[in-house]
Amino acid sequence: MLINTFFFRRKSVNFPVFVSFYNLTRYHLGSVALGSFLIALVQFARLVLESVKRTFNNREGKIAQCVLSCCQCCLYIFERFLKFFTRNAYIEVAMYGYSFCAGGAQAFKQIASNVLNVVAINSVGDFVLFLGKVAVVVATVFIGVRWMRAIDGVQHIWVPITLAGIFAYFVAHCFITVFEMIIDTIFLCFCEDCEKNDGVTRPYCMSRGLMEFVQNSGKALNIRDVPRLRSPQDRGSPNTVSHGVVYGKRNKEY
């Protein structure tokens, strides 16, 4: 909700954590509970199939084991899809107050109509976030090695260093997951902006930097169906038309 407010209105919210928590508990608690319940239900079905499979492992039932393995694979794929669907549904629920199913349908519609942009953003974004995790782990290990070697009488320093590196990775994963959700939210705002505004009579709310980032991400992956912009030398007044695209007063940067 906060990102949506800033993206479309360029307005900040006082006490954002408190406001978000209040809106969650006041309006969207049922949607969050439904999404979590669906994921838990699929995970429970996977555990049941795993238990049944272990039972057949002690007997001669190769066909049954093969069928159970296929079912487990299908449930795993469905669980991954359901997590992706639920995460984007939560974004739409927070942005516009949809119900869980309506929010998921709207998010799926936006993603399906911008598949190439999804590939570009996810590929570049996931790589950058992975580099962030690696940087945290490397920095932790490096500092830990320097610190351990400065202490006299410490032997086998790689045991605590390894544990510290694993702990640092999980901590970094928890924090970077928040940034991943922010990236997904900004992308859905980008899709909503492209759908509701045409860039001519209704100026886009997105910044030129965001459009250029999507364009450059598409170029890096050889994706050609990304909107093209003029070069920085061709930029004009705040209402300049760039290949039919207008960045008007709604975007305060321009």
Secondary structure by P-SEA (a helix, b strand, c coil): caaaaaacccccccaaaaaaaaaaacccaaaaaaaaaaaaaaaaaaaaaaaaaaaacccccaaaaaaaaaaaaaaaaaaaaaaaaaaaaaaaaaaccccaaaaaaaaaaaaaacaaaaaaaaaaaaaaaaaaaaaaaaaaaaaaaaaaaaccccccaaaaaaaaaaaaaaaaaaaaaaaaaaaaaaaaaaaaaaaacccccccccccaaaaaaaaaaaaaaccccccccccccccccccccccccccccccccc
